[in-house]
Amino acid sequence: MRPEVREILRIALEHPGKVFGSIFGFIVGWVMILFSPIAGLYLAGCVAVGYLIGRHVDSHRSIREVLEDFLPPQER
């Protein structure tokens, strides 16, 4: 097996959520390109959201922990 292919497979196996999320976002975005006039921006957005979801899957953190990174703490 070529070293480049081996390296790509190693990265994919270390970060399956990011890879799957990015591919899924790309596929959804590509399908929407057929119907959307702002296709490039939409595709980029879908890939970014897919990557972020995949990164969450790879982090093994709860949804609450991830949301705390983006939202300010609530005062009670």
N, C-alpha and C positions, 0 to 999 in steps of 0.2 A: 504494500500500500504506500502511496506517495506521502511524504512528510506533511504536505499542506493539508491533505484530506484527513490524516491522522490528527493534526492539530485542531481542525474544525470539529471533528467528532469529539475530541476531548473537551473542548469548550462547550459544545452542545450538551454533553453528558453532565458537566459540572453545573450548568445553568439551564435546566430543562424548562422551567417556567418562563424565563425571559425569551428563550428561543420559540417556544410554543406560542406565547402571547404575541410576539412580534409577527410570526407567520400568520397567526389567526387574524391579527389586525390588518396585515397586508392583504389577505384574501378578501376580507370584508370590504376593505377600502377599494380594492380592484373591482369588485362587483359593483360598488356604488359609482365608480368612475363612468360606467356605461350610462348612468342616469343623472349625473351631477355636473353642472357647469363649472363648479369650483373644485374640480376633481383633484388637482394636485394638493391643495390644502387639506381636503378631506382625507386623502390617502395618508398624508403625513400625520394628521391627527389620529387616525385609526392605528397606525403603527406605533405612535407614542403611547396611546392608551393601552394597547396590547402589551407593550414593553413594561409599562408601569404595573399592570396586573401580574405579568409574569415575574417581575421583580418582587412583588409582594408574596407570590407563591414560593419563590426561592428563599425568602427571608425567614420563613417559618414563624412569623409573628401573627398575633391576633389582629382582627380588623380594628379593634379599639386602639391598639398600639399604633397602627399605621395612621388612623385618623387623627390621633393626638399629635402626630408630626405636622399635619396640615392645619388643624383647627386650634384656636386659642383655648386654654384651659377654662373650664366653667367654674364660676364662683357659686358656692351654695350658701 
